[in-house]
């Protein structure tokens, strides 16, 4: 027994020594990793690096970020402040929040920072896009695309958008079961972008097939840049090639159309604008432009639409106020079509020819609806932030931002910490946008609210996106009531884009004639 006991003690001692050595090696490795990034600071600057942790060797804090989601950034902001360093996805990152700090980043495009996208995104979206352009090419391209989202163009889009949204809401009411709102809005957003924005002639089957192909492209947009069998990039390339093949046929038709005709969609406007500038885009450039427009509209609009439905359900008082505003503006009565109307498929809501009753001018008079949309985008911005690369070392909030480091500006954190609103930032209060203090409206402070970014790379389609959300709010409130199909509200996933983890499963019901007192009967 005695020798056996000594043997056990010897084994335990050896194991303890091994664990101690492993711990010391890990501690040394982490110390050297931290020292490596500390020494990478720009010694020409007397300013220190921001506070923060670079995590473990090679992995950095990526695993923490993936597990904790949005809590990762908020916990470190509470610990280190509005400017802190970390290491994510193989790169040193400075995380930035707060209006003044974000203003410096967004207005520093082409001077302090440049846009940063992974190589896989450049491969899949192409070289003739806004995300890949810098300097003068970027400015020229924005000038061309600005016509796509001009007020005159939006006026043409709105009636068709209203028709599409009206049919969609009625199809939800006729579903006969729970609707996954996020999936439904993704399909809807793609249809609207493909048919209305790009003018593609697609039937339902073609549209559904193309939407699945496009979603495969987007799902592999952020993948390792390895073009090998079964890789994400290879899947993305196959999806891109299928999209380009279909788009090439549509673009060929447009290029042979009468040049004197009034442009009817975004592709027409892009072709005409470049011709007016004395240029002629190649078919490849037009294909990449079309895919970029789809990408810009797809996930973000679907995310915001889902958040709108969710937040209205959680705050029924806002629905009541929207109804009151619609009645005051003479817009309280929805389209009179009902299930079983002439020409309807059994159990469906027909496209019965009701004329659109909304325009940009009419939407502009719906002040409370506008406040609701702004509050949805403030509280649940679809994209949490944007990435840049420092072109040179510069100062931010008393710290140095070294040349070559990634800079991530946070939209969500900036919204959550803004002190310019009269009510607490964490609450849902649309009326905060009707009573924002004058100092919050100044040019230097407008970066408290940045759901569409800002500066040289601000979202060109922000007015179109807001119009879609306003139209959806109107059609929902005067057509339907909705309720959860699950025991509780779902948690929200924030990476890579905000959406409910279960897609937000809801039952939709048409408003009954008893709502006539509100001027909302069908």
LUMLUMMI-347127 format. One line per field, with one value per residue (C-alpha): residue in one letter; x negated, z negated, y; chain; residue number from 1. Coordinates in nm, 3 decimals. Layout:
res <- (a_...)
east <- (X_...)
up <- (Z_...)
north <- (Y_...)
chain <- (A_...)
n <- (NUM_...)
# end
This chain:
res <- (x_x_x_x_x_x_x_x_x_x_x_x_x_x_x_x_x_x_x_x_x_x_x_x_x_x_x_x_x_x_x_x_x_x_x_x_x_x_x_x_x_x_x_x_x_x_x_x_x_x_x_x_x_x_x_x_x_x_x_x_x_x_x_x_x_x_x_x_x_x_x_x_x_x_x_x_x_x_x_x_x_x_x_x_x_x_x_x_x_x_x_x_x_x_x_x_x_x_x_x_x_x_x_x_x_x_x_x_x_x_x_x_x_x_x_x_x_x_x_x_x_x_x_x_x_x_x_x_x_x_x_x_x_x_x_x_x_x_x_x_x_x_x_x_x_x_x_x_x_x_x_x_x_x_x_x_x_x_x_x_x_x_x_x_x_x_x_x_x_x_x_x_x_x_x_x_x_x_x_x_x_x_x_x_x_x_x_x_x_x_x_x_x_x_x_x_x_x_x_x_x_x_x_x_x_x_x_x_x_x_x_x_x_x_x_x_x_x_x_x_x_x_x_x_x_x_x_x_x_x_x_x_x_x_x_x_x_x_x_x_x_x_x_x_x_x_x_x_x_x_x_x_x_x_x_x_x_x_x_x_x_x_x_x_x_x_x_x_x_x_x_x_x_x_x_x_x_x_x_x_x_x_x_x_x_x_x_x_x_x_x_x_x_x_x_x_x_x_x_x_x_x_x_x_x_x_x_x_x_x_x_x_x_x_x_x_x_x_x_x_x_x_x_x_x_x_x_x_x_x_x_x_x_x_x_x_x_x_x_x_x_x_x_x_x_x_x_x_x_x_x_x_x_x_x_x_x_x_x_x_x_x_x_x_x_x_x_x_x_x_x_x_x_x_x_x_x_x_x_x_x_x_x_x_x_x_x_x_x_x_x_x_x_x_x_x_x_x_x_x_x_x_x_x_x_x_x_x_x_x_x_x_x_x_x_x_x_x_x_x_x_x_x_x_x_x_x_x_x_x_x_x_x_x_x_x_x_x_x_x_x_x_x_x_x_x_x_x_x_x_x_x_x_x_x_x_x_x_x_x_x_x_x_x_x_x_x_x_x_x_x_x_x_x_x_x_x_x_x_x_x_x_x_x_x_x_x_x_x_x_x_x_x_x_x_x_x_x_x_x_x_x_x_x_x_x_x_x_x_x_x_x_x_x_x_x_x_x_x_x_x_x)
east <- (0.000_-0.277_-0.462_-0.125_-0.048_-0.387_-0.319_0.014_-0.148_-0.421_-0.166_0.039_-0.275_-0.381_-0.031_-0.033_-0.375_-0.258_0.052_-0.157_-0.401_-0.114_0.040_-0.290_-0.340_0.010_-0.046_-0.381_-0.225_0.054_-0.196_-0.410_-0.097_0.005_-0.351_-0.357_-0.059_-0.178_-0.503_-0.310_-0.198_-0.324_-0.627_-0.613_-0.304_-0.324_0.035_0.107_0.304_0.666_0.738_0.861_0.754_0.606_0.723_0.537_0.258_0.390_0.753_0.771_1.121_1.303_1.452_1.580_1.735_1.910_2.051_2.150_2.283_2.377_2.301_1.931_1.909_2.130_1.939_1.606_1.744_1.851_1.504_1.280_1.487_1.612_1.277_1.112_0.887_0.946_0.845_1.113_1.102_0.723_0.690_0.628_0.945_1.025_1.395_1.545_1.879_2.022_2.132_1.811_1.584_1.802_1.817_1.436_1.435_1.720_1.601_1.244_1.314_1.032_0.828_0.796_0.960_1.083_1.361_1.269_1.435_1.304_1.143_1.427_1.677_1.465_1.445_1.818_1.955_1.692_1.452_1.705_1.895_1.913_1.766_1.449_1.414_1.202_1.128_1.247_1.391_1.603_1.732_1.817_2.001_2.205_2.301_2.438_2.624_2.767_3.017_3.147_3.264_3.357_3.697_3.825_3.725_3.879_4.210_4.218_4.132_4.382_4.713_4.568_4.410_4.742_4.911_4.652_4.676_5.057_5.063_4.806_4.996_5.314_5.135_5.021_5.381_5.491_5.209_5.427_5.132_4.826_4.609_4.231_4.205_3.830_3.842_4.148_3.990_3.670_3.872_4.078_3.772_3.607_3.923_3.953_3.585_3.579_3.908_3.948_3.593_3.423_3.726_3.669_3.959_3.993_4.286_4.329_4.131_3.841_3.837_3.827_3.544_3.341_3.399_3.258_2.957_2.902_2.930_2.662_2.438_2.494_2.451_2.100_2.003_1.788_1.590_1.228_1.083_1.012_1.159_1.149_1.422_1.696_1.562_1.792_1.625_1.681_2.052_2.071_1.903_2.151_2.442_2.291_2.245_2.609_2.727_2.505_2.635_2.995_2.908_2.713_3.028_3.227_2.946_2.907_3.274_3.230_2.925_3.126_3.430_3.513_3.268_3.530_3.764_3.805_3.600_3.835_3.608_3.265_3.081_3.231_3.117_2.764_2.733_2.871_2.661_2.333_2.419_2.485_2.136_1.994_1.934_2.073_2.082_1.994_2.239_2.012_2.025_2.404_2.435_2.222_2.425_2.747_2.616_2.487_2.830_2.991_2.733_2.784_3.161_3.197_3.106_3.113_3.468_3.592_3.434_3.585_3.929_3.926_3.820_4.105_4.363_4.212_4.192_4.544_4.673_4.485_4.617_4.986_5.018_4.810_5.058_5.344_5.160_5.080_5.450_5.548_5.300_5.424_5.784_5.680_5.508_5.804_5.611_5.788_5.979_5.785_5.844_6.199_6.104_6.188_6.150_6.399_6.421_6.468_6.157_6.010_5.862_6.039_5.910_5.678_5.666_5.701_5.511_5.845_5.719_5.743_5.553_5.251_5.344_4.998_4.723_4.402_4.593_4.862_4.598_4.430_4.748_4.753_4.528_4.595_4.541_4.207_4.117_4.206_3.980_3.694_3.734_3.732_3.407_3.260_3.346_3.277_3.049_3.011_2.633_2.442_2.158_1.902_1.534_1.258_0.880_0.662_0.470_0.241_0.199_0.440_0.582_0.922_1.045_0.689_0.563_0.365_0.525_0.222_0.191_0.307_0.532_0.901_1.149_1.506_1.757_2.062_2.410_2.591_2.367_2.386_2.766_2.780_2.557_2.686_2.792_2.959_3.306_3.564_3.654_3.418_3.237_3.317_3.696_3.926_4.052_4.124_4.219_3.857_3.808_4.079_3.909_3.536_3.358_3.223_2.864_2.921_3.008_2.678_2.431_2.175_2.422_2.620_2.408_2.609_2.842_2.666_2.870_2.759_2.399_2.276_2.018_1.892_2.025_2.367_2.642_2.773_3.099_3.198_3.502_3.625_3.575_3.767_4.048_4.079_4.102_4.360_4.570_4.548_4.657_4.960_5.071_5.026_5.213_5.515_5.544_5.450_5.401_5.128_5.026_4.749_4.764_4.506_4.521_4.286_4.113_3.799_3.445_3.271_2.958_2.725_2.456_2.427_2.757_3.034_3.318_3.528_3.374_3.699_3.783_4.070_4.366_4.697_5.065_5.217_5.590_5.785_5.949_6.318_6.602_6.625_6.322_6.545_6.563_6.195_6.246_6.044_6.300_6.227)
up <- (0.000_-0.092_0.245_0.425_0.223_0.308_0.674_0.659_0.489_0.751_1.036_0.873_0.818_1.181_1.298_1.074_1.203_1.563_1.499_1.330_1.623_1.873_1.678_1.669_2.044_2.120_1.899_2.066_2.413_2.328_2.184_2.499_2.716_2.526_2.545_2.920_2.975_2.719_2.913_3.238_3.135_3.349_3.161_3.349_3.143_2.773_2.722_2.567_2.727_2.607_2.306_2.362_2.397_2.699_2.566_2.632_2.886_3.243_3.133_2.965_2.824_3.124_2.927_2.656_2.925_3.099_2.772_2.605_2.909_2.839_2.468_2.560_2.676_2.408_2.125_2.259_2.319_1.953_1.848_2.086_2.222_2.565_2.736_2.661_2.831_2.892_3.138_3.360_3.661_3.680_3.673_3.408_3.376_3.217_3.122_3.127_3.006_2.914_3.153_3.159_3.200_3.473_3.646_3.669_3.829_4.076_4.190_4.214_4.516_4.778_4.533_4.201_4.287_4.580_4.607_4.508_4.650_4.648_4.966_5.015_5.042_5.308_5.505_5.491_5.541_5.794_5.851_6.004_5.683_5.428_5.154_5.359_5.485_5.315_5.384_5.712_5.856_5.541_5.576_5.946_5.874_5.594_5.830_6.081_5.817_5.653_5.941_5.853_5.518_5.620_5.519_5.876_5.881_5.538_5.656_5.929_5.690_5.412_5.579_5.685_5.344_5.175_5.400_5.318_4.943_4.953_5.123_4.877_4.564_4.704_4.781_4.416_4.305_4.540_4.440_4.204_3.974_3.822_4.046_4.001_4.046_4.104_4.377_4.532_4.535_4.690_4.975_5.004_5.004_5.278_5.493_5.453_5.527_5.829_5.988_5.888_5.838_6.113_6.340_6.383_6.540_6.308_6.232_5.878_5.944_6.107_5.828_5.557_5.733_5.785_5.423_5.297_5.523_5.401_5.036_5.097_5.232_4.927_4.679_4.818_4.856_4.540_4.586_4.609_4.945_5.051_5.387_5.326_5.355_5.087_4.952_4.873_5.140_5.405_5.312_5.331_5.671_5.810_5.680_5.822_6.165_6.172_6.080_6.344_6.608_6.543_6.516_6.841_7.037_6.872_6.920_7.288_7.338_7.164_7.367_7.688_7.571_7.715_7.556_7.572_7.335_6.980_6.735_6.545_6.294_6.133_6.413_6.669_6.459_6.421_6.797_6.881_6.617_6.735_7.096_7.000_6.847_7.180_7.061_7.142_6.877_6.977_6.920_6.639_6.464_6.493_6.355_6.055_6.005_6.005_5.749_5.531_5.530_5.431_5.157_5.022_4.995_4.898_4.539_4.391_4.509_4.409_4.065_4.013_4.137_3.890_3.606_3.695_3.672_3.344_3.171_3.274_3.128_2.805_2.789_2.889_2.787_3.094_3.316_3.171_3.241_3.598_3.653_3.517_3.748_4.050_3.977_3.933_4.274_4.444_4.488_4.231_4.469_4.617_4.957_4.960_5.103_4.884_4.905_5.148_5.358_5.731_5.898_5.573_5.523_5.237_4.903_5.058_5.072_5.439_5.619_5.690_5.845_5.550_5.646_5.433_5.202_5.077_5.227_5.091_5.009_4.822_4.630_4.541_4.362_4.142_3.872_3.606_3.851_3.939_3.568_3.524_3.812_3.677_3.331_3.469_3.652_3.343_3.105_3.342_3.621_3.870_3.884_3.559_3.711_3.988_4.037_4.157_4.183_4.052_4.340_4.097_3.723_3.572_3.237_3.103_2.756_2.624_2.772_3.084_3.360_3.528_3.904_4.043_3.750_3.805_3.667_3.599_3.533_3.338_3.441_3.167_2.880_3.001_3.004_2.662_2.492_2.658_2.393_2.628_2.608_2.348_2.259_2.160_2.467_2.378_2.403_2.708_2.743_3.097_2.970_2.872_3.240_3.216_2.923_2.980_2.836_3.076_2.980_3.107_3.449_3.498_3.762_3.500_3.308_3.583_3.534_3.228_3.476_3.750_3.864_4.222_4.139_4.242_4.438_4.780_4.741_4.596_4.735_5.061_5.026_4.682_4.803_5.000_4.697_4.473_4.729_4.740_4.359_4.350_4.616_4.426_4.101_4.272_4.450_4.133_3.899_4.119_4.246_3.974_3.613_3.514_3.218_3.111_3.224_2.957_2.575_2.546_2.752_2.919_2.834_3.087_3.269_3.364_3.575_3.868_3.877_3.624_3.640_3.406_3.348_3.444_3.734_3.532_3.574_3.567_3.646_3.863_3.873_4.096_3.909_3.862_3.951_3.580_3.638_3.845_3.561_3.620_3.996_4.044_4.162_4.470)
north <- (0.000_0.239_0.226_0.262_0.575_0.721_0.647_0.833_1.129_1.128_1.127_1.403_1.605_1.563_1.661_1.967_2.068_2.022_2.235_2.501_2.508_2.523_2.811_2.996_2.941_3.068_3.369_3.437_3.397_3.638_3.886_3.866_3.902_4.215_4.349_4.284_4.517_4.770_4.802_4.844_5.192_5.479_5.606_5.936_6.012_6.085_5.972_5.630_5.351_5.326_5.108_4.755_4.393_4.216_3.878_3.556_3.503_3.483_3.438_3.776_3.830_3.682_3.390_3.625_3.845_3.555_3.418_3.746_3.933_4.294_4.246_4.210_4.571_4.723_4.550_4.677_5.024_5.033_4.919_5.115_5.405_5.509_5.438_5.104_4.850_4.481_4.208_4.053_3.822_3.837_4.218_4.485_4.695_5.030_5.036_5.386_5.522_5.862_6.135_6.340_6.038_5.888_6.226_6.229_5.884_5.938_6.280_6.152_5.929_5.946_6.160_5.973_5.641_5.434_5.179_4.825_4.515_4.156_4.025_3.778_4.067_4.238_3.912_3.839_4.190_4.295_4.582_4.825_4.898_5.176_4.960_4.904_5.261_5.529_5.892_6.043_5.715_5.686_6.042_5.990_5.668_5.825_6.107_5.856_5.652_5.965_5.989_5.643_5.779_6.134_6.270_6.237_5.870_5.807_5.957_5.692_5.409_5.488_5.383_5.047_4.995_5.064_4.809_4.545_4.611_4.612_4.271_4.136_4.241_4.091_3.765_3.752_3.793_3.514_3.276_3.070_3.006_3.173_3.388_3.409_3.785_3.800_3.535_3.700_4.046_3.910_3.761_4.081_4.307_4.104_4.115_4.492_4.551_4.318_4.422_4.787_4.913_4.711_4.662_4.288_4.099_3.801_3.573_3.435_3.115_3.301_3.557_3.290_3.103_3.418_3.522_3.191_3.232_3.586_3.481_3.217_3.491_3.712_3.425_3.363_3.727_3.717_3.398_3.292_3.404_3.045_2.942_2.566_2.299_2.319_2.652_2.942_3.153_2.884_2.868_3.246_3.255_2.999_3.207_3.527_3.369_3.252_3.603_3.761_3.519_3.625_3.994_3.989_3.906_4.187_4.438_4.347_4.438_4.771_4.865_4.818_5.015_5.358_5.604_5.879_5.695_5.828_5.614_5.385_5.213_5.227_5.048_5.285_5.581_5.444_5.386_5.731_5.913_5.762_5.843_6.204_6.210_6.092_5.738_5.396_5.125_4.772_4.488_4.363_4.701_4.708_4.355_4.448_4.767_4.566_4.315_4.600_4.765_4.434_4.388_4.740_4.689_4.324_4.235_4.585_4.666_4.321_4.365_4.710_4.595_4.305_4.536_4.774_4.494_4.372_4.711_4.810_4.483_4.555_4.913_4.917_5.283_5.370_5.181_5.387_5.712_5.607_5.531_5.870_6.044_5.851_5.952_6.316_6.305_6.138_5.812_5.599_5.374_5.084_4.926_4.781_4.441_4.144_3.765_3.620_3.936_3.899_3.762_3.636_3.296_3.120_3.242_3.500_3.878_3.976_4.246_4.413_4.734_4.973_5.285_5.383_5.670_5.762_5.975_6.124_6.442_6.247_6.050_6.378_6.489_6.177_6.324_6.061_5.773_5.933_5.950_5.581_5.480_5.691_5.542_5.185_5.260_5.423_5.142_4.849_4.973_4.685_4.721_4.766_4.969_4.999_4.920_5.150_5.127_5.410_5.573_5.752_5.786_6.036_6.141_6.045_6.136_6.169_5.841_5.756_5.550_5.387_5.370_5.036_4.945_4.872_5.123_5.015_5.289_5.173_5.282_5.093_5.209_5.568_5.555_5.389_5.646_5.965_6.214_6.463_6.312_6.410_6.051_5.765_5.626_5.264_5.315_5.314_5.670_5.792_6.134_6.200_6.291_6.552_6.720_6.682_6.982_7.240_7.163_6.807_6.944_7.127_7.011_6.912_6.694_6.525_6.212_6.114_5.944_5.746_5.442_5.519_5.610_5.951_6.145_6.040_5.685_5.758_5.534_5.679_5.487_5.613_5.810_5.509_5.281_5.522_5.547_5.165_5.151_5.431_5.257_4.929_5.096_5.252_4.933_4.725_4.957_5.019_4.661_4.414_4.327_4.085_3.872_3.637_3.275_3.184_3.190_3.487_3.754_3.618_3.722_3.945_3.834_4.118_3.948_3.994_4.184_4.248_3.993_3.776_3.435_3.257_3.490_3.646_3.410_3.598_3.552_3.826_3.896_4.138_4.423_4.357_4.596_4.680_4.904_5.134_5.381_5.453_5.491_5.173_4.918_4.711)
chain <- (A_A_A_A_A_A_A_A_A_A_A_A_A_A_A_A_A_A_A_A_A_A_A_A_A_A_A_A_A_A_A_A_A_A_A_A_A_A_A_A_A_A_A_A_A_A_A_A_A_A_A_A_A_A_A_A_A_A_A_A_A_A_A_A_A_A_A_A_A_A_A_A_A_A_A_A_A_A_A_A_A_A_A_A_A_A_A_A_A_A_A_A_A_A_A_A_A_A_A_A_A_A_A_A_A_A_A_A_A_A_A_A_A_A_A_A_A_A_A_A_A_A_A_A_A_A_A_A_A_A_A_A_A_A_A_A_A_A_A_A_A_A_A_A_A_A_A_A_A_A_A_A_A_A_A_A_A_A_A_A_A_A_A_A_A_A_A_A_A_A_A_A_A_A_A_A_A_A_A_A_A_A_A_A_A_A_A_A_A_A_A_A_A_A_A_A_A_A_A_A_A_A_A_A_A_A_A_A_A_A_A_A_A_A_A_A_A_A_A_A_A_A_A_A_A_A_A_A_A_A_A_A_A_A_A_A_A_A_A_A_A_A_A_A_A_A_A_A_A_A_A_A_A_A_A_A_A_A_A_A_A_A_A_A_A_A_A_A_A_A_A_A_A_A_A_A_A_A_A_A_A_A_A_A_A_A_A_A_A_A_A_A_A_A_A_A_A_A_A_A_A_A_A_A_A_A_A_A_A_A_A_A_A_A_A_A_A_A_A_A_A_A_A_A_A_A_A_A_A_A_A_A_A_A_A_A_A_A_A_A_A_A_A_A_A_A_A_A_A_A_A_A_A_A_A_A_A_A_A_A_A_A_A_A_A_A_A_A_A_A_A_A_A_A_A_A_A_A_A_A_A_A_A_A_A_A_A_A_A_A_A_A_A_A_A_A_A_A_A_A_A_A_A_A_A_A_A_A_A_A_A_A_A_A_A_A_A_A_A_A_A_A_A_A_A_A_A_A_A_A_A_A_A_A_A_A_A_A_A_A_A_A_A_A_A_A_A_A_A_A_A_A_A_A_A_A_A_A_A_A_A_A_A_A_A_A_A_A_A_A_A_A_A_A_A_A_A_A_A_A_A_A_A_A_A_A_A_A_A_A_A_A_A_A_A_A_A_A_A_A_A_A_A_A_A_A_A_A_A_A_A_A_A_A_A_A_A_A_A_A_A_A)
n <- (1_2_3_4_5_6_7_8_9_10_11_12_13_14_15_16_17_18_19_20_21_22_23_24_25_26_27_28_29_30_31_32_33_34_35_36_37_38_39_40_41_42_43_44_45_46_47_48_49_50_51_52_53_54_55_56_57_58_59_60_61_62_63_64_65_66_67_68_69_70_71_72_73_74_75_76_77_78_79_80_81_82_83_84_85_86_87_88_89_90_91_92_93_94_95_96_97_98_99_100_101_102_103_104_105_106_107_108_109_110_111_112_113_114_115_116_117_118_119_120_121_122_123_124_125_126_127_128_129_130_131_132_133_134_135_136_137_138_139_140_141_142_143_144_145_146_147_148_149_150_151_152_153_154_155_156_157_158_159_160_161_162_163_164_165_166_167_168_169_170_171_172_173_174_175_176_177_178_179_180_181_182_183_184_185_186_187_188_189_190_191_192_193_194_195_196_197_198_199_200_201_202_203_204_205_206_207_208_209_210_211_212_213_214_215_216_217_218_219_220_221_222_223_224_225_226_227_228_229_230_231_232_233_234_235_236_237_238_239_240_241_242_243_244_245_246_247_248_249_250_251_252_253_254_255_256_257_258_259_260_261_262_263_264_265_266_267_268_269_270_271_272_273_274_275_276_277_278_279_280_281_282_283_284_285_286_287_288_289_290_291_292_293_294_295_296_297_298_299_300_301_302_303_304_305_306_307_308_309_310_311_312_313_314_315_316_317_318_319_320_321_322_323_324_325_326_327_328_329_330_331_332_333_334_335_336_337_338_339_340_341_342_343_344_345_346_347_348_349_350_351_352_353_354_355_356_357_358_359_360_361_362_363_364_365_366_367_368_369_370_371_372_373_374_375_376_377_378_379_380_381_382_383_384_385_386_387_388_389_390_391_392_393_394_395_396_397_398_399_400_401_402_403_404_405_406_407_408_409_410_411_412_413_414_415_416_417_418_419_420_421_422_423_424_425_426_427_428_429_430_431_432_433_434_435_436_437_438_439_440_441_442_443_444_445_446_447_448_449_450_451_452_453_454_455_456_457_458_459_460_461_462_463_464_465_466_467_468_469_470_471_472_473_474_475_476_477_478_479_480_481_482_483_484_485_486_487_488_489_490_491_492_493_494_495_496_497_498_499_500_501_502_503_504_505_506_507_508_509_510_511_512_513_514_515_516_517_518_519_520_521_522)
# end
